[in-house]
């Protein structure tokens, strides 16, 4: 069986891991440069939309709860 030459050996595990970790952080840096942050005005508008949506859903859930409570009370008094 032929022995591998010194130049054909794979680098040790620490060198391979080091290269992988370095590439990982280079890729992170490249991705962070691609981020487009919203303007303060867009953030304010989005926050308003979220708060309004929460208010509408809260009112709908409260109305459903009140209606079902009233219906259950009506059925219990009839029976």
C-alpha positions in Angstrom: 0.0 0.0 0.0 1.3 3.4 -0.9 1.9 5.9 1.9 0.6 9.4 1.6 3.2 12.1 1.0 3.5 14.9 3.6 2.0 17.5 1.2 -1.1 15.3 0.6 -2.0 15.1 4.3 -5.1 16.9 5.5 -4.4 19.7 8.0 -5.1 18.9 11.6 -8.5 19.4 13.1 -7.6 22.7 14.8 -6.5 24.3 11.5 -9.6 23.1 9.7 -11.9 24.4 12.5 -10.0 27.7 12.6 -10.6 28.2 8.9 -14.3 27.4 9.2 -14.8 29.7 12.2 -13.0 32.5 10.3 -15.2 32.0 7.3 -18.3 32.0 9.4 -17.4 35.4 10.9 -16.5 36.9 7.5 -19.9 35.8 6.2 -21.6 37.4 9.2 -19.8 40.6 8.5 -20.9 40.5 4.9 -24.5 39.9 5.8 -24.6 42.6 8.4 -23.5 45.1 5.7 -26.6 44.1 3.6 -29.1 45.1 6.4 -31.3 48.0 5.6 -32.7 49.6 8.7 -36.1 51.3 8.6 -36.3 55.1 9.1 -37.7 56.4 12.4 -40.9 57.5 10.6 -41.4 54.0 9.2 -40.8 52.5 12.6 -43.3 54.9 14.2 -45.9 54.1 11.5 -45.4 50.3 12.0 -45.7 50.7 15.8 -49.0 52.5 15.4 -50.3 49.8 13.1 -49.4 47.1 15.6 -51.0 49.0 18.5 -54.2 49.6 16.5 -54.3 45.9 15.5 -53.9 44.9 19.1 -56.7 47.2 20.1 -59.1 45.9 17.4 -58.4 42.3 18.3 -58.8 43.0 22.0 -62.2 44.7 21.4 -63.3 41.7 19.3 -62.2 39.1 21.9 -63.9 41.2 24.6 -67.2 41.4 22.6 -67.1 37.6 21.9 -66.5 36.9 25.6 -69.3 39.2 26.7 -71.7 37.7 24.1 -70.9 34.1 25.1 -71.2 35.0 28.8 -74.6 36.6 28.1 -75.7 33.5 26.1 -74.6 31.1 28.7 -76.4 33.1 31.4 -79.5 33.2 29.4 -79.4 29.4 28.8 -78.8 28.6 32.4 -81.8 30.7 33.6 -84.1 29.1 31.0 -83.1 25.6 32.0 
